[in-house]
Amino acid sequence: RELQHGGILAEVGHHELEIVAQKGELAVYVTGDHGTDEIVSKAKATAAVLSKGKKVDVELAPEAGAVLKGAGDFEAGPGTVIVLTLTMPEHDPEQIRVTLE
């Protein structure tokens, strides 16, 4: 699938995630098995961002569409590790780890 937001693609469970990290901001776009946007209004997500020797916990909140967003005091660059925990309604929490290039 083509990236629509300039992030990195990750698969977790039945969902495809596009994770976009910029200085101090994190966005996660969620699509389902068939490439359709998932409803994330009742989803919960947290991320641990490991960058430049420090760990920053980011709480992500649902926004319009299929996106969860959060902010924190972190840099996002090559080597930054993001450990994302996503809990969709009526699903067990799913965790994924990605490293920015």
C-alpha positions in Angstrom: 0.0 0.0 0.0 1.2 3.5 -0.7 2.0 5.8 2.1 -0.4 8.7 2.1 1.1 10.8 4.9 4.9 10.4 4.5 5.2 8.0 7.5 6.3 4.4 7.9 4.0 1.5 7.4 3.5 -1.2 10.0 1.1 -4.1 10.4 -0.4 -5.1 13.7 -3.1 -7.7 14.1 -5.9 -6.9 11.5 -4.8 -3.3 11.1 -2.3 -1.5 9.0 -0.8 1.6 10.6 1.0 4.5 9.0 3.1 6.1 11.8 4.1 9.7 11.2 6.6 11.2 13.7 7.8 14.8 13.5 9.5 17.0 16.1 7.3 16.6 19.2 4.3 15.2 17.3 3.1 11.7 16.6 0.2 10.6 14.3 -1.1 7.1 13.6 -3.4 6.5 10.7 -5.3 3.2 11.0 -6.8 1.2 8.1 -8.4 -2.2 8.2 -7.9 -5.4 6.3 -9.5 -4.1 3.1 -7.7 -0.8 3.1 -10.6 1.1 4.5 -10.2 3.7 7.2 -11.0 2.3 10.7 -13.2 4.2 13.1 -10.8 5.2 16.0 -13.2 7.3 18.1 -13.2 4.7 20.9 -9.6 3.5 20.3 -6.8 4.1 22.8 -3.1 4.3 22.0 0.1 5.1 23.8 3.6 5.3 22.5 7.1 5.2 24.1 9.4 7.3 21.9 13.1 6.5 22.4 15.3 9.3 21.0 18.7 10.7 21.8 19.0 8.6 25.0 15.7 9.5 26.5 12.3 7.9 26.7 9.1 10.0 26.3 5.6 8.6 26.8 3.0 10.0 24.5 -0.7 9.6 24.9 -2.6 9.5 21.6 -6.2 10.7 21.2 -8.6 10.1 18.4 -9.1 12.9 15.9 -11.4 13.2 12.9 -11.1 10.4 10.5 -8.9 7.3 11.2 -6.1 9.1 13.0 -4.8 9.2 16.6 -2.5 12.1 17.5 -0.3 13.0 20.4 2.5 15.3 21.4 5.6 15.2 23.6 9.0 16.6 24.1 11.0 14.4 21.6 13.0 14.6 18.5 12.1 12.4 15.5 14.9 11.4 13.3 16.9 8.4 12.0 17.3 5.8 14.8 14.3 7.0 16.8 12.4 4.0 18.1 8.6 4.1 18.7 6.9 1.4 20.7 3.2 1.8 20.0 0.4 0.1 21.9 -3.0 0.3 20.2 -6.3 -0.9 21.7 -9.2 -0.9 19.3 -12.7 -1.4 20.7 -13.5 -5.0 21.6 -9.9 -6.1 20.7 -6.9 -7.0 22.9 -4.1 -4.4 23.0 -1.6 -4.8 20.1 1.9 -3.6 20.3 4.4 -2.8 17.5 7.9 -1.4 17.5 9.3 0.6 14.6 12.6 2.5 14.0 12.6 5.6 11.9 15.1 5.8 9.0 
